[in-house]
Amino acid sequence: MPKTIQDLSNGNYYVGQNIDSQNQKPYEYEKTTDTTYNLCAEFNKASSDNDAKTSYMYSSYRAWTHPAGHYCFQETINPNTYYKSAPMPGV
């Protein structure tokens, strides 16, 4: 896992955007363990039940519900899902 949000831009990670389009502040990322991290942002309003249902449909099984104000999502990755840097057999 990357140590900082800037490391996401330098590696083989998909990063859609790391700046909040509403307030122009960078999203906050903090690696907390080898398999956990916090992703934080400042929200101008709380998500609604309808927002949660819609985001769940479009974001691969994750409803990004949050209150208004500063909020951190605490996430855990499955290390078996991600590529480990090891040479391919026969390469």
C-alpha positions as CSV (number, residue, x, y, z in Angstrom):
1,M,0.0,0.0,0.0
2,P,1.2,3.5,-0.7
3,K,2.4,5.6,2.2
4,T,1.0,8.9,1.0
5,I,-1.7,10.1,-1.5
6,Q,1.1,11.5,-3.7
7,D,2.5,8.0,-4.0
8,L,-0.7,7.0,-5.7
9,S,0.2,9.2,-8.6
10,N,3.6,7.6,-8.9
11,G,2.6,3.9,-8.9
12,N,0.4,1.5,-10.6
13,Y,-2.7,2.8,-8.9
14,Y,-6.0,4.0,-10.4
15,V,-6.5,7.5,-9.2
16,G,-9.5,9.4,-10.7
17,Q,-8.9,12.6,-8.8
18,N,-7.2,13.5,-5.5
19,I,-8.6,17.1,-5.3
20,D,-12.2,17.7,-4.1
21,S,-14.0,19.5,-7.0
22,Q,-16.2,21.4,-4.6
23,N,-13.7,23.0,-2.2
24,Q,-10.5,22.4,-4.2
25,K,-8.8,20.8,-1.2
26,P,-6.9,17.5,-1.5
27,Y,-8.5,14.4,-0.2
28,E,-6.7,13.0,2.9
29,Y,-5.2,9.6,2.8
30,E,-3.4,7.9,5.7
31,K,-2.0,4.4,5.7
32,T,-2.7,3.0,9.2
33,T,-1.4,-0.6,8.8
34,D,-0.2,-2.9,6.0
35,T,-3.9,-3.6,5.1
36,T,-5.8,-0.5,6.4
37,Y,-6.1,3.1,5.6
38,N,-8.2,6.2,6.2
39,L,-9.6,8.3,3.3
40,C,-11.0,11.7,4.5
41,A,-12.7,14.7,3.0
42,E,-14.8,17.7,4.0
43,F,-18.4,17.2,3.0
44,N,-20.7,20.2,2.6
45,K,-23.7,18.1,3.5
46,A,-24.6,14.7,4.7
47,S,-25.3,12.0,2.2
48,S,-29.0,10.9,2.0
49,D,-30.5,7.4,1.9
50,N,-31.0,7.9,-1.8
51,D,-27.4,8.8,-2.3
52,A,-26.3,5.7,-0.5
53,K,-28.5,3.5,-2.6
54,T,-27.3,5.0,-5.8
55,S,-23.6,5.0,-4.9
56,Y,-24.0,1.3,-3.8
57,M,-25.3,0.5,-7.2
58,Y,-22.4,2.2,-9.1
59,S,-19.3,1.8,-6.8
60,S,-18.7,-1.9,-6.7
61,Y,-20.6,-2.9,-3.5
62,R,-19.6,0.2,-1.4
63,A,-22.1,2.8,-0.1
64,W,-20.1,6.0,0.7
65,T,-22.5,7.4,3.3
66,H,-21.2,10.3,5.4
67,P,-22.2,13.1,7.7
68,A,-21.7,16.8,6.9
69,G,-18.2,18.2,7.8
70,H,-14.9,16.4,8.0
71,Y,-15.3,12.6,7.8
72,C,-12.9,9.7,7.3
73,F,-13.7,6.4,5.8
74,Q,-11.8,3.6,7.4
75,E,-11.0,1.0,4.8
76,T,-9.4,-2.5,4.8
77,I,-8.0,-4.2,1.7
78,N,-7.8,-7.8,1.0
79,P,-4.1,-8.5,0.4
80,N,-5.0,-11.5,-1.8
81,T,-6.8,-9.3,-4.3
82,Y,-3.8,-7.1,-5.2
83,Y,-0.7,-7.7,-7.3
84,K,2.4,-8.3,-5.3
85,S,5.7,-7.3,-6.9
86,A,7.2,-10.6,-7.7
87,P,8.6,-11.8,-11.0
88,M,6.3,-13.8,-13.2
89,P,7.3,-17.5,-13.5
90,G,9.3,-18.0,-16.7
91,V,9.9,-14.3,-17.3
